[in-house]
Amino acid sequence: MKLVLPVDDGSEAFCWGIAYVLEGSRLGGRLLYRRLHERLAPHPLRYLQHGTGRPSWPDTLKALRSHLASPSSQTAACRGAVAAFELLLARFELAGVTA
């Protein structure tokens, strides 16, 4: 099976859609760490703290609102977010990982 990359329209808005997915993942990791680190000690969970001390989710939302003011930019951002998820799912499938 060959990995087919989603089409990037080259816009800044498309990139913001990808950033939305990555920042959401980082937020989720921090939440998982807070809820699970004591129960799962001594297993290494530091990777879930990636981005601690960096701009927060509200800062990300503020940036998204600022950069995605028009309906066309919001549509492009949605395409970027979907592309990021599709790429991740395709890569898992290529590796033989199933849910």
Number of C-alpha atoms within 10 A of each C-alpha: 7 7 10 10 13 15 9 12 12 10 12 14 25 25 19 24 24 20 18 21 17 15 17 14 14 20 19 14 20 19 13 14 18 12 11 12 15 10 9 11 9 8 9 9 15 11 11 19 17 14 14 12 7 8 10 14 14 9 11 16 13 12 12 18 12 10 15 20 11 12 9 11 18 19 15 23 25 19 22 28 22 17 20 22 16 15 16 13 15 19 16 13 14 13 10 8 10 8 5
